[in-house]
């Protein structure tokens, strides 16, 4: 099992009042599957992803990666593990606009301290598969939204993570581009990786292995 959540809860104090965001989440995710999460805005979906990634601490409950308890060490150790084991795809891309496509893709490998020839060749291979290799030396600022998201996907893949976390990765893209992006996510799944995606798009739900809706701080199967 790549990922498992057990009775994960999250509370915030707002104006002195304890407010529950997540109320006992249970979820498992294995290699070779896409799991989609939907739900109303503000229901806790992004909070869940941040807790999975160790960016936000859960109030209680347990998270496991590959059957090992996650986020129990120092922040620096957790950051290295996050960079090594996870790939992130965001709604707003979060690219470095004045850097080249290749520089953006290689950023996680640079943080990992692995900018060797093999990694650079793998980056070129990914860009080729995503049909943006010809832009490798271009500044990302000149690219379209769909092309920028492909750069973000390549960046997420560069360290060969076992799980991809995608937060509304096609929210700002047209339908045709969104379908292309989901096709890429399917190919990632078929390479024996796990993909957890937050999306409201029905055609993505239909092509996912499992779908949950977040309601009242809990995950309900669809």
N, C-alpha and C positions, 0 to 999 in steps of 0.2 A: 504494500500500500504506500503510495507516494505521500498522501496527506490524509490526516484524520483529525477531526475536531470533536471533543467530548464535552458536552454541557458548558459551552463557552458563553459567558455572560459579560456584558459591558454596561456600566452605569456612569452617568455624568451628573455632576452637581450644577444645576442651573438656578441662579437666584436663591441659593441655599436649599433647594429642593432636589432630592435624589430622583433622577429620571432614568428609566431603563431603556436602553437602545437595543441590546441583544439579550434574549431571555432563554438561554440554554440551547445553543446551536449544536447540532450533531450533523456531521458531514464527513464522507469519505470520498477519496478521489484516487483512482489508480491509473497506471500507464495505459495509453491507448484509448482514452475517452475524453470527450468534451462534456463538461457540465455547465449548463447555463443557469444564471440566477436573474430573476426579474422581480419587480416590486415598485411601489410608488417612490417618488423622489423623497429623500430624507428618512427612509425606513431603516437604514443601517447597512446597506449593501457595501458601500465604500469603507465604512468602519470595519466590516468583516474582513475585507481584503487587507486593510492596514494591519489588522490583528494577525492574520495569517502570515503577513510579511514581517511581523515583528516591529513594525513602525509604531503601532499603538499597542499598549499593554491591555490584555483582557483583565476584567475585574476578578474573574474566577474561571475555572475550567482548564482543559489541557489541549495542547496542539502537538501533533507528532508528524515528523517527516521521516519516511523510511523506518517507521517503528521506533524512532528516537525522539525523546521529548525535545521540543523546540524552545528557543529563546530563554534559556536558563543561564547563559554565560554573561560575560562582560559585553557591553555595547559594541566594542571593537570586534570581538569574536562573532557576535551576531551579524554585524554588517558584512564581514567576510563571508559568512555562510550564506547570507541573503544574496550577495553578488554571485556566489558560486552556484547555488542550487535553484535560483529563481530567475525568470525573465519577466519584465513588466512592460505592458502596453497600455498607454494612457489615452484618454479621449483627446487631450490637447497636445499630444506628441512629445512635448518636453525635450525638444532637440536644441542643440547649440546653433543658433541661426548663422553665425559668422564662421562656422567651421564647415569643412567639407563633409560630404556624405560618408566617406570612408572613416574620417576622424570620429564622427558620431557613432558609427557602428562599432568601432574599436574601443570606445570609452570603457565599457565594463572589463574588457581584457586588460586595458592599461591599469585600471584599479586593481585588478587581480595580480598584476605583475607578470603577464604572459603575452607580451607583444612579439612573439617569435614568428618565424617564416610560416609555420603551419597555420597559425591563427590568422595571419594576413591572407593566406590562400583560402582558408575557410570563409573569411569575410567576402572575398571575391566570389566564391561559389554561391553563398547565400544571396548576394546582390544579383547574381545572374539568374537564380531561380525566381527571384522576386521581380525580375525584368527591369531593374534600375541600375545595372552594372555600368551603363554608359554615363551615368551621372556621378560616378564614384569620386571624381575630383571637383565636382561642382558644390558651391555653397548650398546648403539646404534651403536657404531663403528663396531660391528661384523655383522651387518645386511646387507642384499642386498639392492639395490636401491628401489625395490618395497616395501620391508618391512619398510624401512625408510619413504617412502611416506605414508604408512599406519599409522605409528607413528605420522607423521605430521597431518594427517587427524584427528586422535584421539585427538591430542592437540587442533586442531581447534574446536572440538565439546565439549570440557570439560565444558565450561561455558554455554552450551545450547544456542548458539547465534541464532538469527532469520535469519541471512544472512551469507553465506560463500563466500569469495572472493578467487578465485583460479587463479594464474598467471602461465600458462603453466605447470600444475602440472604433466604432463606425458611426457614432452619434452625429458627427458633422459632415458625413460623406453621403453622396447620392446613392441610390439603390444599386446601380450597376457596380460602382466601386466597392460598396459594402459587400456585395456578393463575392467579388474578387478577393477581398480581404478575408472573408470567411473561408473561401476555398484554400487560402494559404494556411489558415488555422487548422483546417481538416488535414492538410498534408503534414503539419507538425504533429498532430495526433497520430497519424498513421506511421510516424517514425518512432512510435512507442514512447511518446511524451504525454503528459497530462495537461489539459487546458481548462482553466476555470474562467468563465467569461460572464460579465454583467452586461445584459443587453435586453432591450424591450422589443426587439424585432422578431416577429413570429416565424419568419422563414429560417432564422437561425435556431430558434427553439426546435423547429421540426427536424433539423439536421443534427441536433445535439443528441448525445447518448442518454442524458437525463436532464430534466428541467425542474427547478424549484422556484417558488415564489416566496419572497420574504414578506411576512405579514405579522404585525404585533411582536416583532423581535424574534420570530421563529421562522424556520425554513419548512415549507409545505410542498410535498411533491405535486407536480402538475400531471 
